[in-house]
């Protein structure tokens, strides 16, 4: 009998936590899913597509979202509001 071990030091749950669905992003930003998708598209977020067609899922990288939030935070150093 062969034993299969996960050689990775990362917990598989951690890998899933590195991505957000459009619904999760909308919850995070307290807006509609379509608004979150529109903002993500305009910001140029990479879309990770899992599956195909109607059953496919879109995910966005949490690191990219957090970088966008830091850059666009109101009153952040180096940001000028018009």
C-alpha positions in Angstrom: 0.0 0.0 0.0 1.3 3.4 -1.0 0.9 6.4 1.2 0.4 9.8 -0.5 1.8 12.7 1.4 1.3 16.4 0.7 4.9 17.6 0.3 3.8 21.2 0.3 4.2 23.2 3.5 1.0 25.1 2.7 -2.4 24.1 4.0 -4.7 23.5 1.0 -7.2 25.8 2.7 -4.6 28.6 2.6 -4.4 28.3 -1.2 -8.2 28.8 -1.5 -8.1 31.8 0.9 -5.7 33.6 -1.6 -8.6 34.1 -4.1 -12.0 35.8 -3.9 -15.1 35.2 -5.9 -17.0 38.2 -7.3 -19.6 37.6 -4.6 -16.9 37.6 -1.9 -15.4 40.8 -3.3 -18.8 42.5 -3.3 -19.3 41.5 0.3 -15.9 42.8 1.2 -16.6 46.1 -0.5 -20.3 46.3 0.6 -21.6 46.7 -3.0 -23.4 44.7 -5.6 -21.7 41.8 -7.4 -22.0 43.6 -10.7 -20.3 46.7 -9.2 -17.5 44.6 -7.8 -17.0 43.0 -11.2 -17.0 46.3 -13.0 -14.5 47.8 -10.7 -12.3 44.7 -11.0 -12.4 44.9 -14.7 -11.6 48.6 -14.8 -8.7 48.1 -12.4 -7.3 45.4 -14.6 -7.5 42.5 -12.1 -6.5 39.2 -13.5 -9.4 36.8 -13.8 -8.8 33.2 -12.9 -11.4 31.0 -14.6 -12.2 27.6 -13.2 -14.3 25.4 -15.3 -16.1 26.3 -18.5 -19.4 27.8 -19.7 -22.2 28.5 -17.3 -20.7 26.3 -14.7 -17.4 28.1 -14.7 -16.2 30.2 -11.8 -14.3 33.4 -11.7 -11.8 34.2 -8.9 -9.6 37.3 -8.2 -6.2 37.2 -6.4 -6.5 38.5 -2.9 -3.0 40.1 -3.1 -4.1 42.1 -6.2 -7.3 43.2 -4.4 -5.3 44.3 -1.3 -2.8 46.2 -3.4 -5.7 48.0 -5.2 -7.3 48.9 -1.8 -4.0 50.3 -0.4 -3.4 52.4 -3.5 -7.0 53.7 -3.5 -7.5 54.2 0.2 -8.8 57.7 0.9 -6.1 59.8 2.6 -3.3 57.3 1.7 0.1 58.9 1.3 0.8 60.0 -2.2 -2.8 59.9 -3.3 -4.6 63.1 -4.4 -8.3 63.2 -4.5 -10.0 65.3 -7.2 
